[in-house]
Amino acid sequence: MANRFVNPLPFFDDDTGAPYEGAQLFFYVSGTDTKLDTYSNAGLSIANTNPIILDSAGRVPNAVFLQTLQYKVVLAPADDTDPPTSPIWTQDPVYTSDYSTTAKFHSGSGSPNGSVAGTAGSSTTSADAYWDYTNDIIYICTTTGSSSTAVWTAINATTAAAVVPAPQGYLTLTSGTPVITGDVAAATAVYYTPYTGLLVPIYSGTAFIPTSIVTELSLTLSSSHIASNIYDFYIFSLNGVATLGTGPSWSAGTSGSITAGSCARGTGTGGAALSRLSGIYTNAVSMTIRYGDGTTTTTVDANKATYVGSMFMDGTNGQVSCYRSYGQSRKWGIWNYYNRQSVTLQMGDATASWNYNNVTIRESNGSTNNTAATFMGVAEEPADILFVQTITLTNNGAAANVGIGINSTTTITGKYGAATTTATGLTLDLTAHHVLAPTLGINNITSNENSTATVTSTFLGGNAHMLMTLNWRA
């Protein structure tokens, strides 16, 4: 059998050839005096005594099968102690015949060099690995040897030397679906789902540790997630387990603001400021993070939570929405810093038509619902805004404009859509366009209109005649 113990020395007798009758054969964990079981059957279900007592011929009286572990084997006189003080011989390490071709993943406190045996990798053998759980460092065995001679090399010993992967998940409102294709309104949970991979780097205080999320993480929103506020999402280590949580509102701390067009993260104590460490955004200061049911909190030291995105709450506590369909009051409330995908909002008024004959600029149809919001957690993405609407000019001398309002219902920014006629009954499409530079937080984008004061213009609504699109990556 592959796991049968084979005597590492060629005899169980002394120099005179006399058998070591009654001698004790001890089995320990390699490098220690901690006993480790062997078994009398290949299925490893019937444990042998430890020590095994040699028979009158100096032989082991039954079969010995080893676990897939490293052993220290000691033969000692019949009257020796446990552990032996006068061993006849000691062999360390000892393992099954296939043990060296199977990679082991050890763990312990501190460096394994000088204390843990290991096998280096080759084209036919997988390298052993070791996790220093005290300092969050992964080692790979690079020179095969015993507990005193094996060489282990740290692969993430410092932030400068470490190869830090970018977070590979994606924030979403639908479990198991990174990129949602339809509307999700008033969601009460957010998920961080594996997308390009499973890894998220988490800073331990000395190094970024590539941590596997294994399956998606989730956070339930609660009344503590306040309406119309912005919160950041972080992945942090909670007792060694990667956990999804939200930091404080952007309004917390010094100079925080949730004001469309001038949003800012609070930078003071308890604020939501970010800092870059080895190219990865983390929490700049110690902060309180909500996780799990949304009411449970913990304190996470500065830099020990990895920023993955942000959330713009609905007008109701504990709810967030993302819309892809055509309609009014459109928003996309989740923004990912990594693995961003294109988002398009479609805003328009379903009213068939309305008249307006005033030079004063207002929202389309005078409705405060004819708006959509761009949302960005970091000012890195421009937004392309296009507004097309069909109008009818019924009288000679009529004129009308449509345009895009950036956090304003009384001004138009960018290219107007304008028309003036000397005829009657003219129907045409007007087009307005604006590219919004990268901005932090939210911007309220409205479809605006005005006309001549004396001649009525008719504005047509519905998806066939009125459409404002907002495009960016989130």
VMD Tcl script that draws the C-alpha trace (Angstrom):
set ca {
  {0.00 0.00 0.00}
  {1.16 3.54 -0.73}
  {0.84 4.63 2.90}
  {2.54 1.63 4.53}
  {5.37 2.40 6.95}
  {8.73 1.02 5.80}
  {11.46 0.72 8.39}
  {13.83 3.63 7.65}
  {16.81 1.61 9.01}
  {17.77 -1.88 7.74}
  {17.43 -3.68 11.09}
  {15.69 -3.93 14.42}
  {18.63 -5.60 16.14}
  {21.86 -4.51 17.81}
  {25.46 -4.75 16.64}
  {25.66 -8.39 17.83}
  {22.65 -9.38 15.77}
  {20.46 -9.91 18.81}
  {16.91 -8.67 18.29}
  {15.61 -5.68 20.21}
  {12.93 -7.72 21.92}
  {10.44 -5.52 23.78}
  {11.92 -2.29 22.34}
  {9.55 0.62 21.92}
  {8.81 2.18 18.48}
  {7.45 5.71 18.96}
  {5.72 7.83 16.32}
  {5.67 11.62 16.77}
  {4.78 14.72 14.74}
  {7.92 15.66 12.81}
  {10.22 17.92 14.78}
  {8.27 17.44 18.03}
  {7.58 15.03 20.88}
  {3.85 15.11 20.20}
  {2.55 11.63 19.47}
  {0.96 10.98 16.09}
  {-1.24 7.94 15.45}
  {-0.43 5.14 13.04}
  {-2.93 2.47 11.97}
  {-3.03 -1.28 11.40}
  {-5.22 -1.01 8.30}
  {-4.90 0.93 5.04}
  {-8.23 2.63 5.67}
  {-6.69 4.31 8.74}
  {-9.57 3.35 11.02}
  {-7.83 1.04 13.55}
  {-5.16 2.85 15.54}
  {-2.00 1.11 16.73}
  {-0.63 1.53 20.22}
  {2.00 4.24 20.52}
  {4.64 3.10 21.19}
  {4.45 -0.21 19.32}
  {6.29 -2.94 21.27}
  {8.62 -5.14 19.19}
  {8.13 -8.92 19.43}
  {10.71 -11.54 20.43}
  {12.22 -11.39 16.92}
  {12.65 -7.63 17.15}
  {9.88 -7.08 14.64}
  {6.73 -4.98 14.56}
  {3.92 -7.44 15.39}
  {1.36 -5.92 12.99}
  {1.09 -3.75 9.89}
  {1.78 -0.02 10.26}
  {0.10 2.52 8.00}
  {0.87 6.24 8.19}
  {-1.30 9.29 7.70}
  {-0.34 11.73 4.94}
  {1.70 13.67 7.44}
  {5.33 14.02 8.45}
  {6.42 11.78 11.31}
  {9.41 11.48 13.61}
  {10.09 7.80 14.36}
  {12.14 6.82 17.44}
  {13.26 3.33 18.50}
  {13.99 3.18 22.24}
  {14.95 0.46 24.76}
  {12.16 -1.31 26.57}
  {12.85 0.54 29.80}
  {13.21 4.05 28.29}
  {10.85 6.93 29.02}
  {8.33 8.76 26.83}
  {9.77 10.71 25.16}
  {12.92 8.60 25.07}
  {16.05 9.94 26.75}
  {18.38 7.24 25.34}
  {17.01 6.37 21.89}
  {18.56 3.58 19.86}
  {17.95 5.59 16.70}
  {15.78 8.49 15.45}
  {14.57 9.20 11.92}
  {12.94 12.54 11.03}
  {11.11 13.13 8.76}
  {9.42 9.89 7.78}
  {6.41 9.79 5.48}
  {4.49 7.55 3.11}
  {5.86 6.73 -0.30}
  {3.56 9.21 -2.07}
  {3.81 11.96 0.54}
  {6.53 13.97 -1.22}
  {4.42 14.24 -4.39}
  {1.45 15.73 -2.56}
  {1.60 19.43 -1.66}
  {0.97 20.28 1.98}
  {-0.43 23.54 3.33}
  {0.92 24.11 6.82}
  {0.05 26.89 9.21}
  {1.63 28.30 12.31}
  {2.78 31.39 14.14}
  {5.89 33.04 12.72}
  {8.33 32.00 10.02}
  {8.58 28.27 9.21}
  {12.31 28.49 8.53}
  {14.18 26.35 11.03}
  {11.07 24.68 12.39}
  {9.01 23.09 9.58}
  {10.08 20.44 7.07}
  {8.96 20.96 3.49}
  {9.13 19.87 -0.13}
  {10.10 22.26 -2.92}
  {8.21 22.31 -6.19}
  {9.30 20.78 -9.49}
  {7.74 19.70 -12.75}
  {6.42 16.58 -11.00}
  {6.00 17.75 -7.41}
  {3.77 20.49 -6.00}
  {5.48 22.89 -3.61}
  {4.45 22.95 0.03}
  {2.93 26.17 1.37}
  {2.80 27.65 4.85}
  {0.52 30.33 6.33}
  {1.94 32.52 9.10}
  {-1.39 33.46 10.67}
  {0.22 35.91 13.12}
  {1.78 38.14 10.47}
  {-0.49 37.23 7.53}
  {2.39 36.02 5.37}
  {2.36 33.11 2.89}
  {5.55 31.08 2.43}
  {6.46 28.58 -0.31}
  {9.06 25.86 0.26}
  {11.93 26.53 -2.16}
  {14.47 23.98 -0.84}
  {13.39 20.51 0.28}
  {14.59 19.59 3.73}
  {13.89 18.59 7.28}
  {12.50 20.89 9.92}
  {15.98 22.35 10.36}
  {17.14 22.48 6.73}
  {14.07 23.29 4.59}
  {14.10 26.77 3.09}
  {10.83 28.74 2.98}
  {10.44 31.95 0.96}
  {7.80 34.58 1.80}
  {5.79 35.68 -1.22}
  {4.07 38.69 0.38}
  {6.52 39.79 3.07}
  {6.22 43.53 2.42}
  {3.84 45.84 0.63}
  {6.69 46.93 -1.62}
  {7.56 43.40 -2.71}
  {4.10 41.89 -2.83}
  {2.23 41.34 -6.06}
  {-1.16 42.71 -5.09}
  {-4.13 41.64 -7.25}
  {-6.99 44.08 -7.74}
  {-10.31 43.07 -6.14}
  {-12.06 40.64 -8.46}
  {-15.69 40.85 -7.34}
  {-18.58 43.15 -8.29}
  {-21.22 44.91 -6.18}
  {-24.73 44.06 -7.31}
  {-28.34 44.11 -6.11}
  {-29.10 40.61 -7.42}
  {-27.51 37.57 -5.79}
  {-25.23 35.64 -8.12}
  {-25.63 38.17 -10.94}
  {-22.74 40.64 -11.21}
  {-24.23 42.67 -14.08}
  {-27.98 43.09 -13.70}
  {-29.91 43.57 -16.92}
  {-33.21 44.97 -15.62}
  {-34.59 47.22 -12.91}
  {-34.02 46.43 -9.25}
  {-36.12 48.85 -7.21}
  {-35.98 49.41 -3.44}
  {-33.47 46.62 -2.81}
  {-32.73 45.90 0.84}
  {-29.53 43.89 0.38}
  {-26.28 44.33 -1.55}
  {-24.06 41.48 -2.73}
  {-20.37 41.31 -3.59}
  {-20.24 38.54 -6.19}
  {-17.16 36.87 -7.73}
  {-16.73 38.32 -11.22}
  {-13.23 38.10 -12.71}
  {-12.04 35.90 -9.82}
  {-12.28 35.27 -6.08}
  {-9.49 37.43 -4.65}
  {-9.60 40.66 -2.66}
  {-6.38 42.08 -1.15}
  {-6.76 43.02 2.53}
  {-4.02 44.91 4.36}
  {-2.84 43.20 7.55}
  {-0.79 46.09 8.90}
  {2.40 44.87 7.23}
  {1.28 43.48 3.87}
  {-1.67 43.09 1.52}
  {-2.98 39.54 1.79}
  {-4.76 38.19 -1.32}
  {-7.87 36.81 0.36}
  {-10.38 34.50 -1.29}
  {-14.05 35.43 -0.92}
  {-14.93 31.81 -1.90}
  {-18.62 32.62 -2.43}
  {-20.42 35.94 -2.68}
  {-20.64 38.21 0.35}
  {-23.78 40.07 1.35}
  {-24.94 42.96 3.50}
  {-28.50 43.63 4.61}
  {-29.44 47.30 4.53}
  {-31.03 48.67 7.67}
  {-32.61 51.88 8.90}
  {-29.08 52.89 9.87}
  {-28.43 53.39 6.15}
  {-30.04 56.80 5.92}
  {-32.14 57.96 2.96}
  {-30.37 60.01 0.25}
  {-26.96 59.44 1.84}
  {-23.86 57.94 0.23}
  {-21.95 55.04 1.82}
  {-18.76 53.26 0.79}
  {-18.39 49.47 0.64}
  {-15.33 47.73 2.06}
  {-14.01 44.19 2.31}
  {-12.26 43.60 5.62}
  {-11.05 40.66 7.70}
  {-13.39 39.73 10.54}
  {-11.62 37.08 12.61}
  {-9.83 35.92 9.48}
  {-12.96 35.86 7.28}
  {-13.42 38.28 4.37}
  {-16.52 40.36 5.18}
  {-18.54 42.99 3.31}
  {-19.46 46.17 5.15}
  {-20.28 49.85 4.78}
  {-18.36 52.74 6.28}
  {-19.90 55.93 7.65}
  {-21.99 58.24 5.50}
  {-20.05 60.74 3.43}
  {-21.67 63.41 5.59}
  {-19.82 62.12 8.68}
  {-16.54 63.63 9.81}
  {-15.10 67.02 8.87}
  {-16.52 68.78 5.77}
  {-18.60 65.87 4.57}
  {-21.36 66.72 2.10}
  {-24.22 65.00 0.26}
  {-25.00 67.89 -2.06}
  {-25.54 67.23 -5.76}
  {-22.65 68.74 -7.70}
  {-20.45 69.29 -4.64}
  {-20.31 65.97 -2.77}
  {-17.37 65.26 -0.48}
  {-16.28 62.53 1.90}
  {-15.79 63.56 5.51}
  {-12.05 63.61 6.26}
  {-12.03 63.85 10.06}
  {-12.30 61.28 12.80}
  {-15.07 58.85 11.92}
  {-15.18 60.17 8.37}
  {-15.16 58.27 5.08}
  {-11.89 59.48 3.56}
  {-9.90 57.12 1.35}
  {-6.15 56.66 1.01}
  {-4.04 54.78 -1.54}
  {-1.72 52.04 -0.31}
  {0.27 50.15 -2.94}
  {-2.28 51.40 -5.47}
  {-5.26 50.03 -3.50}
  {-7.84 52.36 -1.95}
  {-8.36 51.74 1.79}
  {-9.98 53.55 4.71}
  {-7.77 56.53 5.59}
  {-8.75 56.57 9.27}
  {-10.07 54.10 11.81}
  {-13.80 53.77 11.20}
  {-16.94 52.00 12.30}
  {-18.14 49.48 9.70}
  {-21.62 47.95 9.49}
  {-21.87 44.35 8.30}
  {-24.14 41.33 8.33}
  {-27.65 42.47 9.24}
  {-26.70 46.15 8.76}
  {-27.00 46.94 12.45}
  {-23.95 45.03 13.71}
  {-20.79 47.14 13.80}
  {-17.08 46.75 14.38}
  {-14.13 49.12 14.41}
  {-11.53 48.64 11.68}
  {-8.12 50.26 11.92}
  {-6.89 52.62 9.22}
  {-5.98 50.92 5.91}
  {-7.32 47.51 6.98}
  {-10.50 47.72 4.90}
  {-10.29 47.57 1.10}
  {-12.61 49.97 -0.74}
  {-14.61 48.28 -3.52}
  {-17.39 50.77 -4.33}
  {-20.15 53.08 -3.14}
  {-23.93 53.28 -2.71}
  {-26.37 56.18 -3.20}
  {-29.46 55.50 -1.07}
  {-33.06 56.00 -2.20}
  {-35.31 58.52 -0.48}
  {-36.26 55.79 2.03}
  {-33.98 54.44 4.75}
  {-32.45 51.05 4.00}
  {-33.28 50.98 0.27}
  {-31.29 51.40 -2.94}
  {-32.33 51.11 -6.60}
  {-30.87 50.62 -10.06}
  {-32.96 51.31 -13.19}
  {-32.38 50.32 -16.80}
  {-35.92 50.90 -18.09}
  {-37.39 54.13 -19.49}
  {-39.10 56.41 -16.99}
  {-38.81 59.35 -14.65}
  {-36.50 59.85 -11.65}
  {-33.88 57.44 -12.94}
  {-30.79 56.47 -10.94}
  {-28.12 53.78 -10.66}
  {-27.44 53.54 -6.94}
  {-24.44 51.17 -6.97}
  {-20.95 52.12 -8.19}
  {-18.00 49.74 -8.46}
  {-14.44 50.96 -8.29}
  {-13.14 47.77 -9.94}
  {-14.36 45.88 -13.02}
  {-16.69 48.73 -14.04}
  {-19.33 48.14 -16.69}
  {-21.28 50.54 -18.89}
  {-24.50 51.95 -17.44}
  {-27.20 53.74 -19.45}
  {-30.13 55.52 -17.81}
  {-33.20 56.28 -19.96}
  {-35.31 59.18 -18.72}
  {-38.47 60.64 -20.21}
  {-42.01 61.85 -19.50}
  {-44.80 59.47 -20.56}
  {-47.29 62.34 -21.03}
  {-48.36 62.40 -24.69}
  {-47.89 66.17 -25.15}
  {-47.97 69.55 -23.38}
  {-47.83 73.18 -24.36}
  {-45.47 75.88 -23.13}
  {-45.17 79.51 -24.19}
  {-42.71 81.07 -21.77}
  {-39.09 82.15 -22.16}
  {-38.37 81.02 -18.60}
  {-36.41 77.76 -18.56}
  {-38.08 75.00 -16.58}
  {-38.02 71.21 -16.27}
  {-39.83 69.42 -19.08}
  {-43.60 69.62 -18.55}
  {-42.92 71.51 -15.34}
  {-42.39 68.16 -13.60}
  {-39.76 67.66 -10.90}
  {-39.71 63.98 -11.86}
  {-38.04 64.64 -15.21}
  {-34.60 64.05 -13.79}
  {-31.88 61.41 -13.60}
  {-28.76 61.20 -11.47}
  {-25.20 60.29 -12.32}
  {-23.29 58.68 -9.45}
  {-19.56 58.06 -9.08}
  {-17.61 56.99 -6.01}
  {-14.36 58.46 -7.28}
  {-14.04 61.28 -9.83}
  {-12.59 59.19 -12.66}
  {-15.44 58.70 -15.15}
  {-17.00 61.24 -17.57}
  {-20.71 60.92 -18.33}
  {-22.15 61.40 -21.81}
  {-25.63 62.98 -21.78}
  {-27.91 63.15 -24.81}
  {-31.44 64.60 -24.90}
  {-33.67 64.24 -27.96}
  {-37.30 65.45 -28.11}
  {-39.92 65.97 -30.78}
  {-41.73 69.36 -30.78}
  {-44.43 71.00 -32.90}
  {-44.33 74.73 -33.71}
  {-47.89 75.63 -34.64}
  {-47.53 79.30 -35.61}
  {-45.31 81.59 -37.67}
  {-42.54 83.01 -35.47}
  {-42.65 80.25 -32.93}
  {-39.39 79.19 -31.25}
  {-38.48 76.56 -28.70}
  {-35.44 75.11 -26.97}
  {-34.67 71.88 -25.15}
  {-31.53 71.34 -23.12}
  {-29.72 69.63 -20.30}
  {-29.68 71.02 -16.80}
  {-26.75 70.09 -14.56}
  {-28.04 70.45 -10.99}
  {-30.30 73.23 -12.26}
  {-33.87 73.48 -13.54}
  {-33.46 77.06 -14.71}
  {-30.33 76.89 -16.89}
  {-29.13 74.78 -19.78}
  {-25.55 73.45 -20.02}
  {-23.87 72.26 -23.20}
  {-25.43 72.18 -26.65}
  {-29.04 73.41 -26.95}
  {-31.63 71.84 -29.14}
  {-33.21 74.93 -30.77}
  {-35.79 75.64 -33.46}
  {-37.49 78.72 -34.94}
  {-40.06 78.66 -37.73}
  {-41.62 81.06 -40.22}
  {-44.12 78.42 -41.22}
  {-47.01 76.72 -39.44}
  {-47.48 73.17 -38.25}
  {-43.77 72.31 -38.25}
  {-42.80 69.13 -36.35}
  {-39.13 68.27 -35.76}
  {-36.64 66.66 -33.40}
  {-34.40 68.81 -31.22}
  {-31.13 67.43 -29.86}
  {-29.12 68.61 -26.86}
  {-25.79 67.15 -25.82}
  {-23.31 67.55 -22.97}
  {-20.29 65.63 -21.69}
  {-20.05 65.88 -17.92}
  {-16.46 65.86 -16.68}
  {-15.52 63.34 -13.94}
  {-17.15 64.48 -10.73}
  {-17.44 62.99 -7.25}
  {-20.76 61.77 -5.92}
  {-24.11 62.63 -7.49}
  {-25.26 65.13 -10.13}
  {-28.94 65.73 -10.83}
  {-29.47 65.91 -14.58}
  {-32.78 67.42 -15.77}
  {-34.41 67.78 -19.17}
  {-35.23 71.47 -19.52}
  {-37.30 73.53 -21.95}
  {-38.46 77.02 -22.87}
  {-40.35 78.73 -25.70}
  {-41.46 82.14 -27.00}
  {-43.66 84.14 -24.73}
  {-46.36 84.82 -27.31}
  {-46.59 81.69 -29.42}
  {-47.38 78.26 -28.02}
  {-45.00 75.35 -28.68}
  {-46.07 71.75 -28.21}
  {-43.63 69.29 -26.64}
  {-44.25 65.58 -27.26}
  {-43.59 62.93 -24.63}
  {-43.37 59.18 -24.40}
  {-40.54 56.88 -25.38}
  {-41.15 57.50 -29.09}
  {-40.71 61.27 -28.82}
  {-38.67 62.11 -25.72}
  {-35.50 60.44 -24.48}
  {-32.62 61.60 -22.34}
  {-29.81 59.06 -21.94}
  {-26.98 59.18 -19.41}
  {-23.99 56.93 -20.10}
  {-21.01 56.22 -17.82}
  {-19.30 53.25 -16.21}
  {-20.21 51.96 -12.78}
}
mol new
graphics top color blue
foreach p $ca { graphics top sphere $p radius 0.5 }
foreach p [lrange $ca 0 end-1] q [lrange $ca 1 end] { graphics top cylinder $p $q radius 0.2 }
display resetview
